[in-house]
Amino acid sequence: MIISMIVAIDLNNGIGKGDDQLAYISADLKRFKALTIGHTILMGRKTFEALPKGALPNRRNVVITRQGDYKAPNIDVVSSVDEALNLCKNDEKVFVIGGGEIYNIFLPDTDKLYLTVIDHRFNEATVFFPEINMGEWTVENEEGPFTDEKTQLAYKYQNLKRK
Ligand SMILES: NC(=O)c1ccc[n+]([C@@H]2O[C@H](COP(=O)([O-])OP(=O)(O)OC[C@H]3O[C@@H](n4cnc5c(N)ncnc54)[C@H](OP(=O)(O)O)[C@@H]3O)[C@@H](O)[C@H]2O)c1
């Protein structure tokens, strides 16, 4: 099992405002799909409930919540980090897809980070990615900068691997 995180962060590590994303960059959403398709995605209950059509197709959707009776179509429910890791132990690739609380609690177990770094500081951000200690990571690959036509935001992709 290789555990990766996929996240779009701004220059302050901002990742969200309330229940919403800071920005929607369509090329980034396509990349998210290409990376995760056929694999397991692991997310917090709030991030799951923000998905417009529920579970994402063609992936195993695992949702973490403390609510013992939580149910929704096409998801597996877990109630702790250990339960999540145990449920997914035979899965080749597990992608942690947010949100803030879940990035925090799984970061120590994470092997790879797929970052989309948005070259902007969103004043409205209320949810943040934990601090990334660059001493622990090697930059494996970097692409960009690109500019999103619709939002005019500049961004780059940075793939980090734990040393
Ligand atoms: N930029 C990005 O790439 C990106 C990606 C995803 C999300 N986001 C943003 O992140 C924000 C949502 O993040 P969030 O931190 O508010 O919520 P979240 O991490 O998605 O979900 C939090 C929920 O997870 C459950 N949980 C947390 N710790 C747990 C534990 N130790 N054991 C069991 N369950 C646990 C709880 O569910 P219960 O309350 O049901 O017990 C908790 O309320 C939104 O703004 C969203 O747009 C950004």
The ligand as an SDF file (V2000), in Angstrom:
LIG
                    3D

 48 52  0  0  0  0  0  0  0  0999 V2000
   -7.7190   22.0280   -1.7650 N   0  0  0  0  0  0  0  0  0  0  0  0
   -7.9710   20.7290   -1.7620 C   0  0  0  0  0  0  0  0  0  0  0  0
   -7.3170   19.9860   -2.4880 O   0  0  0  0  0  0  0  0  0  0  0  0
   -9.0670   20.1910   -0.8910 C   0  0  0  0  0  0  0  0  0  0  0  0
   -9.3950   18.8280   -0.9320 C   0  0  0  0  0  0  0  0  0  0  0  0
  -10.4140   18.3680   -0.1030 C   0  0  0  0  0  0  0  0  0  0  0  0
  -11.0830   19.2390    0.7480 C   0  0  0  0  0  0  0  0  0  0  0  0
  -10.7310   20.5600    0.7630 N   0  0  0  0  0  0  0  0  0  0  0  0
  -11.4110   21.5040    1.6660 C   0  0  0  0  0  0  0  0  0  0  0  0
  -11.2920   21.0450    3.0020 O   0  0  0  0  0  0  0  0  0  0  0  0
  -12.4250   21.5370    3.7490 C   0  0  0  0  0  0  0  0  0  0  0  0
  -13.0380   20.3710    4.4990 C   0  0  0  0  0  0  0  0  0  0  0  0
  -12.0810   19.9340    5.4730 O   0  0  0  0  0  0  0  0  0  0  0  0
  -12.4680   19.7750    7.0210 P   0  0  0  0  0  0  0  0  0  0  0  0
  -11.2010   19.6900    7.7820 O   0  0  0  0  0  0  0  0  0  0  0  0
  -13.4730   20.8130    7.3680 O   0  0  0  0  0  0  0  0  0  0  0  0
  -13.2590   18.3840    7.0240 O   0  0  0  0  0  0  0  0  0  0  0  0
  -12.8240   16.9030    6.5640 P   0  0  0  0  0  0  0  0  0  0  0  0
  -11.3950   16.6660    6.9320 O   0  0  0  0  0  0  0  0  0  0  0  0
  -13.2430   16.6570    5.1570 O   0  0  0  0  0  0  0  0  0  0  0  0
  -13.8000   16.0020    7.4490 O   0  0  0  0  0  0  0  0  0  0  0  0
  -13.7950   16.1600    8.8560 C   0  0  0  0  0  0  0  0  0  0  0  0
  -14.6130   15.0410    9.4580 C   0  0  0  0  0  0  0  0  0  0  0  0
  -13.8830   13.8120    9.4030 O   0  0  0  0  0  0  0  0  0  0  0  0
  -14.2000   13.0240   10.5390 C   0  0  0  0  0  0  0  0  0  0  0  0
  -12.9750   12.8120   11.3200 N   0  0  0  0  0  0  0  0  0  0  0  0
  -11.9640   13.6910   11.5650 C   0  0  0  0  0  0  0  0  0  0  0  0
  -11.0050   13.1340   12.3280 N   0  0  0  0  0  0  0  0  0  0  0  0
  -11.4290   11.8760   12.5920 C   0  0  0  0  0  0  0  0  0  0  0  0
  -10.8760   10.8000   13.3340 C   0  0  0  0  0  0  0  0  0  0  0  0
   -9.6790   10.9020   13.9590 N   0  0  0  0  0  0  0  0  0  0  0  0
  -11.5690    9.6480   13.3990 N   0  0  0  0  0  0  0  0  0  0  0  0
  -12.7560    9.5120   12.7590 C   0  0  0  0  0  0  0  0  0  0  0  0
  -13.3440   10.5040   12.0450 N   0  0  0  0  0  0  0  0  0  0  0  0
  -12.6780   11.6600   11.9670 C   0  0  0  0  0  0  0  0  0  0  0  0
  -15.2550   13.7940   11.3240 C   0  0  0  0  0  0  0  0  0  0  0  0
  -16.5110   13.3800   10.7930 O   0  0  0  0  0  0  0  0  0  0  0  0
  -17.8720   13.3650   11.7070 P   0  0  0  0  0  0  0  0  0  0  0  0
  -18.1160   14.8050   12.0720 O   0  0  0  0  0  0  0  0  0  0  0  0
  -18.9050   12.7980   10.8010 O   0  0  0  0  0  0  0  0  0  0  0  0
  -17.5440   12.4940   12.8880 O   0  0  0  0  0  0  0  0  0  0  0  0
  -14.9460   15.2260   10.9140 C   0  0  0  0  0  0  0  0  0  0  0  0
  -16.0400   16.1000   11.0960 O   0  0  0  0  0  0  0  0  0  0  0  0
  -13.3590   22.1920    2.7420 C   0  0  0  0  0  0  0  0  0  0  0  0
  -13.1190   23.5820    2.7330 O   0  0  0  0  0  0  0  0  0  0  0  0
  -12.8950   21.6080    1.4140 C   0  0  0  0  0  0  0  0  0  0  0  0
  -13.1880   22.4550    0.3120 O   0  0  0  0  0  0  0  0  0  0  0  0
   -9.7500   21.0410   -0.0360 C   0  0  0  0  0  0  0  0  0  0  0  0
  1  2  1  0
  2  3  2  0
  2  4  1  0
  4  5  1  0
  4 48  2  0
  5  6  2  0
  6  7  1  0
  7  8  2  0
  8  9  1  0
  8 48  1  0
  9 10  1  0
  9 46  1  0
 10 11  1  0
 11 12  1  0
 11 44  1  0
 12 13  1  0
 13 14  1  0
 14 15  2  0
 14 16  1  0
 14 17  1  0
 17 18  1  0
 18 19  2  0
 18 20  1  0
 18 21  1  0
 21 22  1  0
 22 23  1  0
 23 24  1  0
 23 42  1  0
 24 25  1  0
 25 26  1  0
 25 36  1  0
 26 27  1  0
 26 35  1  0
 27 28  2  0
 28 29  1  0
 29 30  1  0
 29 35  2  0
 30 31  1  0
 30 32  2  0
 32 33  1  0
 33 34  2  0
 34 35  1  0
 36 37  1  0
 36 42  1  0
 37 38  1  0
 38 39  2  0
 38 40  1  0
 38 41  1  0
 42 43  1  0
 44 45  1  0
 44 46  1  0
 46 47  1  0
M  CHG  2   8   1  16  -1
M  END
$$$$
